[in-house]
């Protein structure tokens, strides 16, 4: 499952986990990602990966909109509703 996610400056996706693996690719803006391993910043043209059930959160610390392509395997049924 692939989707485009847009996150406004200062907004984000709160701490959560899901059974699907996730790969995210930053199209524009900056993503600040928190996991149990720390806080990481990703910019345009970079990607990050979450293992199945890995707790994480993503927020947009920058002044511009963050646009990310997210790929989930298997698909997230909760997002298809």
Secondary structure in CASP SS format (residue, H / E / C, confidence):
PFRMAT SS
TARGET T0000
AUTHOR 0000-0000-0000
METHOD secondary structure of the structure
MODEL  1
X C 1.00
X E 1.00
X E 1.00
X E 1.00
X E 1.00
X E 1.00
X E 1.00
X C 1.00
X C 1.00
X C 1.00
X C 1.00
X E 1.00
X E 1.00
X E 1.00
X E 1.00
X E 1.00
X C 1.00
X C 1.00
X C 1.00
X C 1.00
X E 1.00
X E 1.00
X E 1.00
X E 1.00
X E 1.00
X E 1.00
X E 1.00
X E 1.00
X C 1.00
X E 1.00
X E 1.00
X E 1.00
X E 1.00
X E 1.00
X E 1.00
X C 1.00
X C 1.00
X E 1.00
X E 1.00
X E 1.00
X E 1.00
X E 1.00
X E 1.00
X C 1.00
X C 1.00
X C 1.00
X E 1.00
X E 1.00
X E 1.00
X E 1.00
X C 1.00
X C 1.00
X C 1.00
X C 1.00
X C 1.00
X E 1.00
X E 1.00
X E 1.00
X E 1.00
X C 1.00
X C 1.00
X C 1.00
X C 1.00
X C 1.00
X C 1.00
X E 1.00
X E 1.00
X E 1.00
X E 1.00
X E 1.00
X E 1.00
X E 1.00
X E 1.00
X C 1.00
X C 1.00
X C 1.00
X H 1.00
X H 1.00
X H 1.00
X H 1.00
X C 1.00
END
